[in-house]
């Protein structure tokens, strides 16, 4: 329910064009939204790439909306209630969506629907290793942070401990550090070595054991066997076709097979074999002096990935040579990968998978295709970048025995990497950039997955296979991939096999010298984003042909440029900047937002993807002002969300906190994981 204490409202402060605070842009992505997007390639307009128009009745209308079967979602109910968009046609809530939507707000609180309660499971700095000290904001050390929950938790996943019914391992990404919110008296021009080392330890991932009681409530366990911190000092094995490449060798690793650390881990995915895939995203901002690299090809490639000239925000290059590109330019190529962590084997080295390509990975999500091969879908989270998929050579083995798991953990080492090209089915003149629907009533069309490389074979003229994997953006440019509006989380539905992608926003679309509206990205100056639905031809996730449609065009439902799968817009919750995606056990899509450009706090939303309620967006919760909603888990017993960077608004800092969530009083804000439970 909504808190009534109006003193907990935070002021509305200046934000970047897409709605996020400027200070968040500085720390999270190196202020990418204030710079030109690095994709300057002249790819052809997507409507001209394939000279054909689909017969929509054959490809999309036939069976495109199929009733989703499945058990009800206990945490959000399965009862019925009147929810009538038209008085003459009362409807029942779909399975799992029996809740009253939360109203948009600006409160310094997590707000959940009536009939639900919430607990803070874990906060930045809470001990996770036995013997770790309690958090002391004013007296932090790198040694303590290495044994405590990291900063700015993002993706969250649960893996059941084998042989138990009530024990889980929770895995969390720690995307980035916001030093002015971490340290009193922070001097951006003169950070200390201890602050640098705390920053290294605050990045990475945490693995934390959870106990579940008879009521379904979760609690952290300081488990000596499973609990683990993965930081910027953890060794990672490099595997796949680019392992050992000259492009990955450095003075510290002349063989190019071991990388120290992982950084800017955003979203991720849980594999069918029980490991975690985590995406390294805005890694460019951590490396300084790209302008001092003398090789012109290397400099151009650094520019394509947005590596900055001169010094960085955090000044890490002052303390370790690996962050100084003037001393070792190849260090840049060792980050920007999908990494795999096995929480059930705490002594194992995590892996960087080169076969999945290098770019600004939001994450990777896997589905087992009909023939047993596994398919991973991925987005490159920057304006005008691309959607990718990987299809394994090997086939998935069922079972959770050691032999099957070890086999399955190698599936991402060999296979084919693809990039997406989209074609609209409407005349170009009907896509005018305003968001007005074309004459056929939908933004939709066809597309193809273009192969880039398979193992040691390149399909891109002028590039070796190793170059394709290390510089996947260049490969996408070369084959004419479709430029998208920040493709973030890409999630296949395990019920229907369809893929859903969050396109968060792109305020540069249609600006001078930039690509204008296309049917798959239909608005210029797109500040609210949209959600894409993609269906492989004949339901084969390993194929190269697909049909697509925009399920949601986000923003204010009262605005004519929004679309909610044809649902009555007067009945939906306003939604802006879709980011992470998840599915519940009934097949409903859940969407978390990042940078709400409607002037309210970010939140978590649910929407049916099939049936009469398809497109009926309902807001389930909101997070505190300045925070982002991340890493949702929608389980039958609970909903988990990562509340990232609470209180991170312009004008705030550790010396001037404008949020006191989650502890209240005069406490500092702390990124945390929140569990929500049904009480009625």
DACOR-V984753 format. One record per pair of residues at least 4 apart in sequence whose ideal C-beta (glycine too) atoms are under 6 Angstrom apart, sorted by the first residue. I is the first residue (numbers start at 1). J is the second residue. Records with the same first field share a line. If there is no record, write none. Layout:
BEGIN
I: J ; J
END
This chain:
BEGIN
1: 114
2: 111
3: 107 ; 109
8: 107 ; 108
9: 106
10: 108 ; 625 ; 658
13: 649 ; 650 ; 651
14: 650
15: 19 ; 20 ; 21
16: 20 ; 22 ; 25 ; 33
17: 507
18: 505 ; 507 ; 527 ; 595 ; 597
19: 595 ; 596 ; 597
20: 24 ; 25 ; 595
21: 648 ; 649 ; 650
22: 650
23: 650
24: 28 ; 645 ; 648
25: 29 ; 31 ; 33
26: 31 ; 313
27: 176 ; 178
28: 176
29: 282
30: 285
37: 383 ; 384 ; 508
38: 304 ; 306
39: 384
41: 477
43: 480
44: 48 ; 49 ; 480
46: 422 ; 482 ; 518
47: 424 ; 428
49: 421
50: 423
53: 425
54: 59 ; 425 ; 446
56: 60 ; 61 ; 425
57: 61
59: 547
60: 64 ; 444 ; 547
65: 610
66: 610
67: 610 ; 611
68: 495 ; 587 ; 610
70: 585 ; 586 ; 587
71: 585
72: 78 ; 95
73: 96 ; 584 ; 585 ; 586 ; 636
74: 636
75: 637 ; 638 ; 639 ; 678
76: 96 ; 99
77: 98
78: 95
79: 98
80: 92
81: 93
82: 90
83: 91 ; 93
84: 90
85: 568 ; 571
93: 97 ; 98
94: 608 ; 613
95: 586
96: 584 ; 586 ; 588
97: 606
99: 113
100: 113
101: 573 ; 618 ; 619
102: 111 ; 113 ; 619 ; 621 ; 622
104: 600
105: 622
106: 601 ; 625
108: 624 ; 625 ; 659 ; 661
109: 624
110: 118 ; 623 ; 674
111: 622
112: 116 ; 118 ; 621 ; 676
115: 679 ; 680
116: 676 ; 678
117: 677 ; 679
118: 674 ; 676
119: 675
120: 662 ; 672 ; 674
121: 673 ; 675
122: 126 ; 149 ; 220 ; 673
123: 670 ; 672
124: 149 ; 151 ; 670 ; 671
125: 135 ; 148
126: 149
127: 132 ; 148
128: 149 ; 206 ; 208 ; 227
129: 147 ; 227
130: 222 ; 224
132: 147 ; 148
133: 144
137: 668
140: 198
142: 197 ; 198 ; 201
144: 148
145: 198 ; 201 ; 202
146: 201 ; 229
149: 206
150: 174 ; 202 ; 206
151: 174 ; 177 ; 202
152: 174 ; 175 ; 176 ; 644 ; 645 ; 671
153: 172 ; 174 ; 642 ; 671
154: 173 ; 175 ; 266 ; 630 ; 631 ; 642 ; 644
155: 173 ; 267 ; 268 ; 631
156: 172 ; 631 ; 633 ; 640 ; 642
157: 171 ; 270 ; 276
158: 168 ; 170 ; 633
159: 169 ; 274 ; 343
160: 168
161: 167
166: 212
167: 211
168: 210
169: 207 ; 209 ; 226 ; 343
170: 208 ; 210
171: 207 ; 276 ; 343
172: 206
173: 205 ; 265 ; 278
174: 203 ; 204
175: 264 ; 265 ; 266
176: 264
177: 199 ; 202
179: 183 ; 186
180: 186 ; 653
181: 654
183: 195 ; 654
184: 654 ; 655
191: 195 ; 196 ; 315
193: 319
196: 319
200: 231 ; 232
201: 231
203: 232 ; 263
204: 230 ; 231 ; 262
205: 230
206: 229
207: 228 ; 343
208: 220 ; 227
209: 221 ; 223 ; 226 ; 227
210: 218
211: 219 ; 221
212: 218
213: 217
216: 637
218: 675
223: 227
226: 346
228: 346
230: 234
232: 261
233: 261
234: 261
235: 258 ; 349
236: 259 ; 350 ; 352
237: 349 ; 351
238: 243 ; 257 ; 259 ; 352
239: 243 ; 351 ; 413
240: 353 ; 354 ; 355 ; 413
241: 354 ; 355 ; 455 ; 456 ; 465 ; 469
242: 354 ; 466 ; 469 ; 470
243: 257 ; 354
244: 256 ; 257
245: 256 ; 466
247: 333 ; 470
248: 256 ; 333 ; 334
249: 254 ; 256
250: 328 ; 330 ; 331
251: 328
253: 258
259: 334 ; 352
262: 280 ; 339
263: 283 ; 286
264: 280 ; 281 ; 282 ; 283
265: 278
266: 279 ; 281 ; 362
267: 279 ; 362 ; 363 ; 489 ; 580
268: 276 ; 277 ; 278 ; 279 ; 363
269: 277 ; 363 ; 364 ; 365 ; 366
271: 275 ; 366
272: 368
273: 405 ; 408
275: 340 ; 342
276: 341
277: 338 ; 340 ; 364
278: 339
279: 338 ; 361 ; 362 ; 363
280: 335 ; 336 ; 337 ; 361
281: 360 ; 361 ; 381
283: 335 ; 336
284: 305 ; 306 ; 307
286: 316
287: 307 ; 323 ; 325 ; 332
288: 311 ; 312 ; 317 ; 324
289: 324 ; 325 ; 326
290: 302 ; 307 ; 309 ; 325
291: 309
292: 326
293: 298 ; 299 ; 325 ; 329
298: 329
301: 471
302: 307
304: 473
307: 332
316: 323
317: 323 ; 324
321: 327
322: 331
325: 329 ; 332
333: 470
336: 358
337: 352 ; 358
338: 353 ; 356 ; 361 ; 364
339: 350 ; 352
340: 351
341: 350
342: 348
353: 412
354: 469
355: 413 ; 415
356: 390
357: 388 ; 417 ; 469 ; 472
358: 470 ; 472
359: 380 ; 472 ; 473
360: 380 ; 381 ; 382
362: 379 ; 381 ; 488 ; 489
363: 489
364: 376 ; 378
365: 377 ; 491 ; 492
366: 374 ; 376
367: 375 ; 492 ; 541
368: 374 ; 396
369: 373 ; 375 ; 541 ; 542
372: 395 ; 396
373: 391 ; 392 ; 395 ; 542
374: 392 ; 396 ; 411
375: 389 ; 391 ; 541
376: 390
377: 389 ; 490 ; 492 ; 499
378: 388 ; 490
379: 387 ; 487 ; 488 ; 490
380: 385 ; 386
381: 486 ; 488
383: 486 ; 506 ; 508
384: 483
386: 419 ; 476 ; 481
387: 420 ; 487
388: 419
389: 418
390: 415 ; 417
391: 415 ; 416 ; 542
392: 411 ; 415
393: 414 ; 415
394: 411
396: 408
397: 404 ; 407 ; 408
399: 404
414: 455
416: 451 ; 454
417: 452 ; 453
418: 449 ; 451
419: 450 ; 452 ; 476 ; 481
420: 447 ; 449
421: 447 ; 448 ; 450 ; 481 ; 482
422: 447 ; 482 ; 520
423: 445 ; 446
424: 445 ; 519
425: 445
426: 430 ; 438 ; 519
430: 438
431: 517 ; 519 ; 522
433: 510 ; 516 ; 517 ; 524
435: 522 ; 523 ; 561
437: 441
442: 549
443: 519 ; 522 ; 550
444: 549
445: 519
446: 547
447: 546 ; 548
448: 544 ; 545
449: 544
450: 479
451: 459
452: 459 ; 460 ; 468 ; 475
453: 458 ; 465 ; 468
456: 465
457: 465
458: 463 ; 464 ; 465 ; 468
460: 468 ; 475 ; 478
463: 467 ; 468 ; 475
467: 471
468: 475
476: 481
483: 515
484: 503
485: 503 ; 506 ; 521 ; 526
486: 504 ; 505 ; 506
487: 501 ; 503
488: 502 ; 504 ; 579
489: 502 ; 580 ; 581
490: 501
491: 500 ; 581
492: 499
493: 498 ; 583
495: 587
497: 539
498: 533 ; 535
499: 534
500: 533 ; 581
501: 532
502: 531 ; 578 ; 579 ; 581
503: 529 ; 530
504: 529 ; 577 ; 579
505: 526 ; 527 ; 529 ; 577
506: 526
507: 525 ; 527
508: 514
509: 524 ; 526
510: 516 ; 524
517: 522 ; 524
523: 561
527: 597
528: 554 ; 555 ; 576 ; 597
529: 554 ; 577 ; 578
530: 550 ; 552 ; 553 ; 554
531: 551 ; 552 ; 578
532: 550
533: 549 ; 551
534: 546 ; 548
535: 547
536: 540 ; 541 ; 543 ; 546
537: 543 ; 545
551: 565
552: 564
553: 562 ; 563
554: 575 ; 576
555: 559 ; 562 ; 576
556: 574
557: 562 ; 569 ; 572 ; 574
564: 569 ; 572 ; 615
565: 614 ; 615
567: 615 ; 616
572: 617
573: 617 ; 618 ; 619
574: 598
575: 605 ; 617
576: 596 ; 597 ; 598
577: 593 ; 594 ; 595 ; 596
578: 591
579: 592 ; 593 ; 594
580: 592 ; 630
581: 591
582: 590 ; 632 ; 634
584: 588 ; 634
585: 636
588: 606 ; 608
589: 607 ; 609
590: 606 ; 632 ; 634
591: 605
592: 604 ; 629 ; 632
593: 602 ; 603 ; 629
594: 628
596: 600 ; 602
601: 622 ; 623 ; 625
602: 623 ; 628 ; 629
603: 619 ; 621 ; 622 ; 629
604: 620 ; 621 ; 629 ; 632 ; 641
605: 617 ; 619
606: 618 ; 620
607: 617
608: 613 ; 614
610: 614
623: 627 ; 629 ; 643
624: 646 ; 659 ; 661
626: 646 ; 647 ; 648 ; 649 ; 659
627: 643 ; 645 ; 646
628: 644
629: 641
630: 642 ; 644
631: 642
632: 641
633: 640
634: 639
638: 675 ; 677
639: 676
640: 675
641: 674
642: 673
643: 672 ; 674
644: 671
646: 659 ; 661 ; 669
647: 652 ; 658 ; 659 ; 669
649: 658
652: 656 ; 658
657: 668
659: 669
660: 664 ; 667
661: 669
662: 672
663: 667
END
